[in-house]
Amino acid sequence: MREIVSATDNWYLDFVSGLSTERLKQRLQFSFTDGDKGTMSCEEMLLHVITHGGYHRGCVGQILEDMGISSPPDSLTKFLHRHEPERRLHHL
């Protein structure tokens, strides 16, 4: 799984590194899973990909809560401070 995620990450990095502003604004047609047609710009599609995982994490967190299980903290702030403890200021 780690290799697949890494390969996907690298694909996105390669893809976005070569994008022009014109290409980001280009609108693309697609089909929703229910068969309806839609259109979005390339930058809108990238934003969707970047943020969509949060939707699923939220759903899983709600399921865990409904089952009486506390979900782990899942936020950028917790991640940064856990992995770089020097960021946590004990006094201001």
N, C-alpha and C positions, 0 to 999 in steps of 0.2 A: 504494500500500500504506500509506503514512504517513497518508493521509486516512482510510482505512478503519479503521486501528488507533486513530487519534485519535477518530473517531466512536464506536467501540466503547468506548473509555475514558470518553468523555463520557456514554454511555448508562449504564455501570456507576456512575459518580459520581452521576448524577441518581437512579438506582434506589436506591442505598444511602443517599443523603441523606434519603430519605423513609421509610425502614424503621423500624418500631417494634419493640420487643423481642418483642411478641406475634407480629408477622409473621415475624421471624427464627426463632422457635421453631416456626412452622407447618410441618407435614409435607406434602410433596408427593409424589404418585405419578408414576412415569415408567417408560419401557421402556428396558432396556439395548439395546445394538446387536445382541445375539443374540436379542432378543425377550423375554427374561425380564423380569418386573415387579420394581420396587423402590420404596422410599420413603426420602426423606431430608428433613431440615429445610432451610429456606431458608438458614440459616447454614452448614449442612454443604455445601450446594451451592456457596455462595460460596467456602468454603474450598477445595473441590475445584477450582474455576475458578482460584483464586489460585495453588495449588500444582502444578497439573497440567502446566504448561509445564516445570517442573523435571524431571519424568519424561522428557519428550521430549528435553530438552537432555542429560540423562544418557545416553539411548539413542544419540544422535548422537555424544556424546563417546566412548562405548564402540566404536562403529563406526569412528570415526577412529583410535582406539588400535589396534584390530584390524588396520587397514590400515597401521599404522606411522606415523601422522600424529599429532603432538602437538596436542591440542585446546587452544584458548586458555583462559586463566583465566576462569572463569565463576562469579564469586561476588560477593556484595554488598560484601564487604570490599575486593576489588580495584577494583570500580567506584567506590566512594566515595573511595578513596585516589588513584585515577587522575584523577578529575574534581575532587577537592578536595585537592591535594597538601599543603596546610597541615595536614591531619589526620595525616600520617605523622610520628610523633614520632621524632626521631633520638637522643634521649636522654631518660631518665626521671629 
